[in-house]
Amino acid sequence: MEEMPQMERGEAHITVTDLTMGYGDFVLMRDLNFTINRRDVFIIMGGSGCGKSTMMTILIGLKSPLKGQVFYGDVNFWESDPEARDRIIRRAGVMYQSGALWSSMTLAENVALPLETYTDLNPRQIREVVKMKLALVGLAGFEEFYPSEISGGMQKRAGIARAMAMDPEVLFFDEPSAGLDPVSARRLDELILQLQESLGTTMVVVTHELASIFTIANNSVFLDVSKRTMTATGDPKKLLAETKDPTLRQFLTRGEES
Amino acid sequence: MSIAGELLFEQPKEDTLRLILSGPWKLGKDLPSADEVMQKVKGAPAVRHIGIDAQGLAEWDTGLLIFLADLQKFCAEKKIRLKGKGLPEGVKNLLELAAAVPEKKDARKAEGRISFLVLLGNQAVDFFRSVSDLLEFVGESTVAFLKLLRGKAQYRRADLGLIIEACGAQALPIVTLISFLVGMILAFVGALQLKMFGAEIYVANLVGVAMVRLMAAIMTGIVMAGRTGGAFAAQLGTMQVNQEIDALKTLGLSPMEFLVLPRMLALALMMPLLALYANVMGVMGGAVVAVSMSDISLIQYYNQTVGALNLWHLGIGLFSSAVFGVIVALCGCMRGMQCGRSASAVGDAATSAVVTSIVGIIVATAIITTITNILGV
């Protein structure tokens, strides 16, 4: 493995040790070791089909790893019982690739559902929280719209509002800028940064958009599909300056150098 | 519940109100709301300045944001100057972020009351529109069928085979169960009544004619409406959601030929076969009851059934089932193709496909029965 520069930025939030992931007998990635610190904007990057999204499904508890551990703080996530896992993951918010808003509910109902289910706030407070969250993602006034009535970019932002509903400690984003025009993609990146700075939330972003990677990240892991393992972790800007691995270099420069 | 944040008031001057926020401001029942400030200001109308002192603030979350946003709005309305001291940097940023995009004012308000006449008019217009949609769909599928007869329709033989398997062979278990039970029920009801006349042997006539001429076709029709019609609607609806149908269109393939035609063909071919099979099962169900309840032998029952039936009965039954097949396929495919682009729209499409199919089956039965009555067959 290459040198692994690590940026100090608070204690470890999520730690992955000796993780192997795959489907049945098929091993997608092995020997994954990295740490996501509190208040990081952490990028899981790699070429298509390298298992970025699978990595995220493991971190959010939808799919179990073949081997290895994921620690949330000191808690061994996959060896806890299902209720404990649920409790941990309730402190996380997830924005799915295409928003994954529930199509039979309005935006307000989408954001309100987690609050209604897991908090004892009264309806008026919930209404105010919903209004605030939608305003934060620039969707004030769209409370009564159904997901099918707004554009794809707005759906993604509404997805972020829903992910933030419970003031989570960690937010996961699956390909946030996929399918967005460059300006909207940049605004979304800014939104992620602003939210991170203001709320101090740990952000985990799955993406292969170089522009986003260099703008928002302060830490990352690179999954190399040809070697079936990770080859680097750290601040992408430093990685670009220091790496000698041709694959990573090619990825970070769109194959234009080397 | 942990201790909530605290709000204290100070009024150093006549026109100045100072709010002192302290403790953890996290969402919860006991968090002070902006209403308290509003009450206070109403009690002291001379207040022109509100200062917020948040130096004693511990942790915070959306609860603080909502409080401050409400306060900002209130102060803007009353033209009161609002100043903050010691507010966390993040809170200021978030408030700016929330105010960055102005609220969309023309967004849909709660829909006002619609008068009964408007509602009735809309329903009538919708009804005529849906009738014309239906006619259009029937027309398009006829055109596709004519193309098929000329050997020009574009569809995949393999698809047709798969659909035939799905709505033919795989439907056998449920058709077996339903038609056997319907045969038994008819025999039970008939045997009890006919016993009074000592004419139990005519149970065979009752079950045989009812099943072969009518019930087998209707029961398979209804089973297939729920089983296959709903599936067609859901499948085509999901394809609509995933833009698969758009992809066919841009490729120059007609969805009518490529998707609808094989489904209609498969169901129109398989339904008479299923109905034929249901005839046999129904008669067997009747036989089980008749033989076990009274002293009729199996051979007697068989001979009586054969004597009671003629080819007209069978023909009418099979014709009806082919018609039902077309109706079920038509409704399923039409609702699927008309489906909107969301998950709930797919559910609506499947529901309305089943409802429309069953209504269609009953209406068609009524028409066929009337015609055969007039013709005297």
Interface residues (C-beta under 8 A of the other chain):
Chain A: W102 S103 S104 T119 D120 L121 N122 Q125 E128 V129 M132 K133 A135 L136 G138 L139 A140 G141 F142 E143 E144 F145 Y146 P147 S148 D167 L191 Q194 L195 E197 S198 L199 G200
Chain B: L27 G28 K29 D61 T62 L65 I66 A69 D70 E89 G90 V91 N93 L94 L97 A98 A99 A100 V101 P102 E103 K104 K105 A107 R108 K109 A110 G340 R341 S342 A343 S344 A345
